[in-house]
Amino acid sequence: MDIAVKTGKTYLPKYLVYFQLIYICFVQLLIGAGLPGSLTLLCDGVNVLLFICLIWHSGRTISVLSRFKAYYIIVALFFMTGIFSAVFNGINIVLLLWSVRNFGRFVVFFTAVITFLDIGDFKAMRKIVYVIGHISFVLCVFQFVVLKLKGDYIGGVFGTNRGVANTWLNTFLVVLYLLALTEWMYKGKGFARLLIFIAEVLFVAVVGELKFFFVELILITIICIILIKPTLKLVKMELAIIAIGIAAFAISIPILYKMFPFFADFFQAKNFFKIASESYTGQGDLGRTTAVFEIAEKIFFKDPFKVLFGIGLGNGEYSEGQRIFQSAFYLKYKDTNYNWFTDAFVMVETGFTGVILFASGFIATGIRSFRIYYHERRNNMALITLVLSFTALMLYIYNISLNCEIAYLLYAFLGMGLTGTDRSVRITNKTDSKVAYE
C-alpha cells in the first residue's frame, strides 16, 4: 500500500481547528455560568489565524480553490449579489462588514479544514465528538433530573439558554449519530457503542423536545442504507439497525407525547406539513417552509428587485445584545422572527438569488463528495460529507444553526470528506482505498 501523507509544518492550523471545535462545544456553558456572551468572538480570532495560515501556505490554498472552484464561484457570486444589493439600497459599512463576517467565517474555516487536515485528523475529531457526546448526555440528565428543565432549555454542553441550547444540540446530535452509524456499518465493530449512543440521543431528543431530530435520524439512516454498497454482512447489520430503530421509536415517541401533549399528532403527515407551513409561534410570524415566500409577498410587497436580490448584506442584520449591529430593517420587522431561520435571513439580505446560491454551495459539496464516494465506495469521510450536505439543506429551512457558531462543527465534517484523495492522500489501487478509509 502506497499512501503519501503531506503534513509539512501545518500543526498550528490543525490545532486551531481542534480548538475551535472543542471551544464551541463548551462556550455556552461558560456564558451560562455568567461570563459575557462576547466569548463567542474568540472564534473570530481563531478564524483570523486560520486565514493567515491559508495565506502563508498559499500554494496549498490555491490548489484547493482550483480543485473546488465550483463551490468558491458560488460563494463569490453570493457575496457579489449581497454587496450589489447593498449598494443599490444604501450601505452601512459597519453592518456590511458584520454580515460579511457572519457568512464568510465558515468559508474560511471550511477551506482550512480541506487544506490542512487529513485522515488521521478525521479519526481524532470523531473521537472528540464521541467524548463530548457522552459528557453532553450526562449534563442533559442533570439538567432534566436535578434542575427540572425540559424542552428548549435542555442543551447539555450547550447550556440552558433558550434559543441556543436545543438549536445547537440538534446539530451536534446529527453529527454524532452519523459518525457512530457509519463507523459501525463500515467496520462491523462498535455495535454496543452505537446502541449506547442511540439510547443517549433519543433520551436527549425526548427531554429536549427535538421533534425534528427524529425525522433527521430516519432520513440519515435511510440514506446510509441506500448508499453503502450491500454485502450479506451489511444487510444483516441494516436489518438489525432497522429493528432497533423501530423498537426505539416505539418507546421514545409515546414518552415525547406524554411530556409534551400538544405534540401528540406531530408525526402524522398531514399535521407535520401543517405545522411546518403555518406561523411558527402562532402570533403572526413566519412559517418554516413558507418564510421565503411570505417575505417576498408581505415584506417586499413583490418588489422585483428586492425579491430577486434582497436589501443587501448588512441591511437585515440583527443582534440582541449589541445595538450597533441592529439594522433599521430588523427593528421594524423583528416580530416576524425572520432571523430564526437561515433561509429567511438570507432572503432578506440577498433575495431569491442569494437563497438559491447559498443552497447551491451545499449541493456542490454533495455532488463532489458523491463523485469521490462513487469511485471509492469505502470512503467513509466522503459519505459523511454527502449526508451532511443533504442535512444542511434541511437545517437551512429548519432553524438558524447554519448562521451561528455550531455550524463550525458541521463545516468541519463537510470539509473532511473533501480532503483525502484531493489533497493529502495518494492511493495507488482500489484495494488500498478500502484500507485507507476504514
Secondary structure as the mmCIF struct_conf table of DSSP 4:
data_model
#
loop_
_struct_conf.conf_type_id
_struct_conf.id
_struct_conf.beg_label_comp_id
_struct_conf.beg_label_asym_id
_struct_conf.beg_label_seq_id
_struct_conf.end_label_comp_id
_struct_conf.end_label_asym_id
_struct_conf.end_label_seq_id
BEND BEND1 GLY A 8 LYS A 9
HELX_RH_AL_P HELX_RH_AL_P1 TYR A 11 ILE A 24
TURN_TY1_P TURN_TY1_P1 CYS A 25 PHE A 26
HELX_RH_AL_P HELX_RH_AL_P2 VAL A 27 GLY A 32
TURN_TY1_P TURN_TY1_P2 ALA A 33 GLY A 34
HELX_RH_3T_P HELX_RH_3T_P1 GLY A 37 LEU A 41
HELX_RH_AL_P HELX_RH_AL_P3 LEU A 42 TRP A 56
TURN_TY1_P TURN_TY1_P3 HIS A 57 HIS A 57
HELX_RH_AL_P HELX_RH_AL_P4 SER A 58 ARG A 67
TURN_TY1_P TURN_TY1_P4 PHE A 68 PHE A 68
HELX_RH_AL_P HELX_RH_AL_P5 LYS A 69 ASN A 89
HELX_RH_AL_P HELX_RH_AL_P6 ILE A 93 PHE A 116
HELX_RH_AL_P HELX_RH_AL_P7 ILE A 119 VAL A 145
TURN_TY1_P TURN_TY1_P5 VAL A 146 VAL A 146
BEND BEND2 LEU A 147 LEU A 147
HELX_RH_3T_P HELX_RH_3T_P2 GLY A 151 TYR A 153
HELX_RH_3T_P HELX_RH_3T_P3 GLY A 156 PHE A 158
BEND BEND3 THR A 160 THR A 160
TURN_TY1_P TURN_TY1_P6 ARG A 162 VAL A 164
HELX_RH_AL_P HELX_RH_AL_P8 ALA A 165 LYS A 187
BEND BEND4 GLY A 188 GLY A 188
HELX_RH_AL_P HELX_RH_AL_P9 PHE A 191 VAL A 207
TURN_TY1_P TURN_TY1_P7 GLY A 208 GLU A 209
HELX_RH_AL_P HELX_RH_AL_P10 LYS A 211 LEU A 227
BEND BEND5 ILE A 228 ILE A 228
HELX_LH_PP_P HELX_LH_PP_P1 LYS A 229 PRO A 230
HELX_RH_AL_P HELX_RH_AL_P11 LEU A 232 MET A 259
BEND BEND6 PHE A 260 PHE A 260
HELX_RH_3T_P HELX_RH_3T_P4 PRO A 261 PHE A 263
TURN_TY1_P TURN_TY1_P8 ALA A 264 PHE A 267
BEND BEND7 GLN A 268 GLN A 268
HELX_RH_AL_P HELX_RH_AL_P12 ALA A 269 SER A 277
BEND BEND8 GLU A 278 GLU A 278
BEND BEND9 TYR A 280 GLY A 284
TURN_TY1_P TURN_TY1_P9 ARG A 288 THR A 290
HELX_RH_AL_P HELX_RH_AL_P13 ALA A 291 GLU A 294
HELX_RH_PI_P HELX_RH_PI_P1 ILE A 295 ILE A 299
BEND BEND10 PHE A 300 PHE A 300
TURN_TY1_P TURN_TY1_P10 PHE A 301 LYS A 302
HELX_RH_AL_P HELX_RH_AL_P14 PRO A 304 PHE A 309
BEND BEND11 ILE A 311 ILE A 311
TURN_TY1_P TURN_TY1_P11 LEU A 313 GLY A 316
BEND BEND12 GLU A 320 GLY A 321
HELX_RH_3T_P HELX_RH_3T_P5 ARG A 323 PHE A 325
HELX_RH_AL_P HELX_RH_AL_P15 ALA A 328 TYR A 333
HELX_RH_3T_P HELX_RH_3T_P6 LYS A 334 THR A 336
TURN_TY1_P TURN_TY1_P12 ASN A 337 ASN A 337
HELX_RH_3T_P HELX_RH_3T_P7 TYR A 338 TRP A 340
BEND BEND13 PHE A 341 PHE A 341
HELX_RH_AL_P HELX_RH_AL_P16 THR A 342 HIS A 375
TURN_TY1_P TURN_TY1_P13 ARG A 377 ARG A 378
HELX_RH_AL_P HELX_RH_AL_P17 ASN A 380 TYR A 398
BEND BEND14 ILE A 400 ILE A 400
HELX_RH_3T_P HELX_RH_3T_P8 SER A 401 ASN A 403
BEND BEND15 CYS A 404 CYS A 404
TURN_TY1_P TURN_TY1_P14 GLU A 405 ILE A 406
HELX_RH_AL_P HELX_RH_AL_P18 ALA A 407 MET A 416
TURN_TY1_P TURN_TY1_P15 GLY A 417 THR A 419
HELX_RH_3T_P HELX_RH_3T_P9 GLY A 420 ASP A 422
TURN_TY1_P TURN_TY1_P16 ARG A 423 SER A 424
BEND BEND16 ASN A 429 ASN A 429
HELX_RH_AL_P HELX_RH_AL_P19 LYS A 430 ALA A 436
TURN_TY1_P TURN_TY1_P17 TYR A 437 TYR A 437
#
